[in-house]
Amino acid sequence: MKLNQIADNPGAKRPRKRVGRGIGSGLGKTAGRGGKGQTARKGGAKAGFEGGQMPIYRRLPKRGFNKPNQVEYNEVNLAKVQAAVDAKKLDPKAPVTVEALISAGVVNNKLGGVRLLGKGEIKSKLAFEVYHASKSAVAAVEKAGGSVKMLKPADAPAEAK
C-alpha cells in the first residue's frame, strides 16, 4: 500500500450541503430553513427559552439538597472480594485495604475510601481496613473468621478531605 492509494471507505464522506445557491439546487431561497421567524434567523433561541412561556425549569418546584463537601466512596460487595480471592488476585493473609483492592482490580481509584456491603457470601478469613461497612457485611466477615477495622475520616486519603 502506498500513500496515494489510501482512501476513505465508500460512503464514509458525505459531500458538504451547499445552501442558498439558487432555486435549481433544491436548497435555494430559504436554504432549508422554512419560512420566516426566529428559527429562520441566525442563532435561534437560547437553550431553555420557550417563547416567553414560563420555562419548565421554573415551573417545576425545587427539591432536595446537594451537599457541597460530599465524600464519594467505592462500594464493594463481599461477593466481588471473594471472587478476587478465588482468582488469586487478593492475598488472604494481607489486610484488605483500598490499595490492595486497586491492585486486584476490584476498584479503579481511591475516591474517599471503601464502603463494604454485605451482598454475597465470603468464605475466606480476611482482615478488612475500610471507612464504612454495613452491619450485614461485618457479620458475614466475622462469621468467616475475619475482622473489619473501621478507619476514621482523619485517616482518609488527602483528596477526600
C-alpha positions in Angstrom: 0.0 0.0 0.0 1.2 3.5 -0.9 0.2 6.9 0.3 -1.6 7.7 -2.9 -3.8 4.5 -2.5 -5.2 5.4 0.9 -8.8 6.4 0.7 -11.9 6.5 2.9 -14.4 3.7 2.9 -17.1 4.1 0.3 -19.9 6.2 1.8 -17.8 7.5 4.7 -17.5 11.0 3.4 -20.7 12.9 2.6 -20.5 15.9 0.3 -21.0 19.2 2.0 -24.5 20.7 1.7 -24.3 23.9 -0.2 -27.3 26.0 0.6 -28.6 29.3 -0.8 -27.2 28.7 -4.4 -30.3 29.2 -6.4 -33.7 27.6 -6.9 -32.3 24.8 -9.2 -30.2 23.4 -6.4 -33.2 22.5 -4.3 -31.8 24.4 -1.3 -32.1 28.0 -2.6 -34.3 30.8 -1.3 -34.9 29.8 2.4 -32.0 27.3 2.3 -33.9 24.5 4.1 -34.9 26.8 7.0 -38.6 27.1 6.2 -40.5 30.4 6.4 -39.8 33.5 8.4 -39.4 33.9 12.1 -37.0 33.2 14.9 -36.0 29.7 13.7 -35.0 31.1 10.3 -32.6 33.6 11.8 -29.0 33.0 12.8 -28.5 32.0 16.4 -32.1 30.9 17.0 -33.4 30.8 20.6 -31.5 30.4 23.8 -31.4 26.9 25.3 -34.5 26.5 27.6 -36.3 29.5 26.1 -39.9 28.7 25.4 -41.1 31.8 23.5 -42.0 33.8 26.6 -43.9 30.9 28.2 -42.7 30.2 31.8 -39.9 27.6 31.1 -40.2 24.1 32.6 -37.2 24.5 34.9 -39.0 27.5 36.5 -42.5 25.8 36.5 -41.3 22.8 38.5 -40.5 23.1 42.2 -37.0 22.7 43.5 -36.4 19.5 45.5 -33.5 18.2 47.6 -30.1 19.4 48.5 -26.6 18.7 47.2 -24.0 18.5 49.9 -21.0 20.7 48.8 -18.4 18.6 50.7 -19.8 15.1 50.0 -17.3 12.3 50.0 -17.7 9.5 47.4 -16.8 6.0 48.4 -16.1 2.9 46.4 -18.9 0.5 47.3 -17.6 -3.1 47.3 -19.8 -6.2 47.8 -18.4 -9.3 49.6 -19.1 -11.4 46.6 -16.7 -9.3 44.5 -13.9 -9.6 47.2 -14.4 -13.3 47.4 -14.2 -13.6 43.6 -10.8 -11.7 43.7 -9.6 -14.1 46.4 -10.7 -17.1 44.4 -8.9 -15.7 41.3 -5.7 -15.3 43.5 -5.7 -11.5 42.9 -6.1 -10.8 46.6 -3.8 -12.2 49.3 -5.9 -13.6 52.1 -3.1 -13.1 54.7 -2.6 -9.4 54.0 -5.1 -6.8 55.1 -7.7 -5.8 52.5 -7.2 -2.0 52.0 -8.0 0.4 49.2 -4.6 -0.1 47.7 -4.9 -3.9 47.8 -8.4 -3.7 46.1 -7.0 -1.3 43.4 -4.1 -3.7 42.6 -6.5 -6.6 42.5 -8.7 -4.7 40.0 -11.8 -4.7 42.3 -12.0 -0.9 42.3 -10.5 1.6 39.8 -9.4 4.6 42.0 -9.2 5.6 45.7 -12.0 8.1 45.9 -12.8 8.6 49.6 -12.0 5.0 50.5 -14.1 1.8 50.6 -17.6 1.1 51.8 -18.1 -2.6 52.4 -21.5 -4.0 51.6 -22.9 -7.4 52.5 -24.2 -8.7 49.2 -22.9 -12.3 48.5 -21.0 -14.5 50.9 -17.4 -14.7 51.9 -15.6 -17.9 52.8 -12.0 -16.6 53.3 -10.7 -15.3 56.6 -9.9 -11.7 55.7 -8.9 -8.5 57.7 -10.6 -5.5 56.2 -9.5 -1.9 56.7 -12.4 0.2 55.4 -14.1 3.5 56.1 -17.7 2.2 56.3 -19.2 -1.3 56.5 -22.8 -2.4 56.6 -23.9 -4.5 59.6 -24.6 -7.5 57.4 -21.1 -7.2 55.9 -19.4 -7.0 59.3 -21.5 -10.0 60.5 -20.6 -12.1 57.4 -16.8 -11.3 57.7 -16.7 -12.1 61.4 -18.7 -15.3 60.8 -16.0 -16.4 58.3 -13.3 -15.7 61.0 -12.2 -12.3 59.7 -12.2 -8.8 61.1 -13.3 -5.4 60.0 -11.3 -2.4 61.2 -13.1 1.0 60.7 -10.8 3.8 59.7 -11.6 7.3 60.8 -12.1 10.1 58.3 -8.8 11.6 59.5 -7.1 8.5 58.1 -8.9 9.1 54.8 -6.8 9.9 51.7 -5.8 13.5 51.1 -8.0 14.1 48.1 -11.1 13.0 50.1 -10.7 15.8 52.7 
